[in-house]
Amino acid sequence: MARQKKKVFENSIRELSVIDLILFDHRSIKEGLEILIDDDADKTKKLSIARSFLNSVQMHSLAERKSIYAKLQSHEELHFNILEAEIEHGIVDKKVKVLKLKLARVRTLKDEVEAELKVLGELIKKHIMEEESEMLPKMREEVDEETLHELGLKFMKIRGLTHQQLSEYPILEDELINWKDSVQKISSQFLSKMDKYVENLKH
């Protein structure tokens, strides 16, 4: 009986599309970034989640690039969305590597590193919001189900998602734009921060 249930569950996982799996993975990333961008959050708490957050972002980025972008970058309707996402991933990936080195042996979170984590969190939040409100719905419209399921299996493998992790959310509803603040225009202050952010990456 247990073996039969396991087989049914594994079959249901195979039916998950890459969109379902991306939304699933976004959940934990969102939880982490909300803490990192919160000015009132305790520094000790931020430091305690920072390393695992950076690892999750790094693996999520790798899985998206290898499973989705490589396959769909030549798709006429999705080309610009993917190009934009790849550029954002490039910025995020560089900063993640730098921050992982800075956090490797520290016991306290310095103000400068805390600020870097906040800016990174804001950039990732913007990226996720755009992905969930624009690219994923467009993928659902433009890409056939069989391909979405194939990409889902590849994403799951590269990301290292286990059946145990996925069993925590057996039913993945559409969560597009499920943010408390919803989608809003990016402020000029935020864009100014991004300019400084990109400039710092050159040094």
Protein Blocks (a to p, Z undefined) as FASTA:
>chain_A
ZZmmmmmmmmmmmmpcfklmmmmmmmmmmmmmmmmmmmkbcfklmmmmmmmmmmmmmmmm
mmmmmmmmmmmmmpmklmmmmmmmmmmmmmmmmmmmmmmmmmmmpcbdcfklmmmmmmmm
mmmmmmmmmmmmmmmmmmmmmpcfklmmmmmmmmmmmnopafklmmmmmbacdfehiafk
lpadddfklmmmmmmmmmmmmZZ
